[in-house]
Amino acid sequence: MATLPHDLEEEFPDKAELIQRLEGENAHFANLLTKNHTLWKEIQQIQKGIQPAEDEALETLEKQRLAVLDEIAAMLAQAERG
């Protein structure tokens, strides 16, 4: 059984195998996963008070991550349809 990083496991708990397959087959998808993880780490650092930031900066990062997650979800749905 495939496992995912925590940030993806929360968003796509039943898609681990498909995510790993697409990551190996599609460079754009792999780049989206990297971008998502980077944004998730930045958001976590701010939320935990490790990295100071204005509320607007946090909101911008969260919106960017949501856009990346939307694109990942769309690519997963397309792959499932075949």
Secondary structure as GFF3:
##gff-version 3
##sequence-region A 1 82
A	DSSP	alpha_helix	6	11	.	.	.	ID=ss1
A	DSSP	alpha_helix	16	25	.	.	.	ID=ss2
A	DSSP	alpha_helix	27	47	.	.	.	ID=ss3
A	DSSP	alpha_helix	55	81	.	.	.	ID=ss4
###
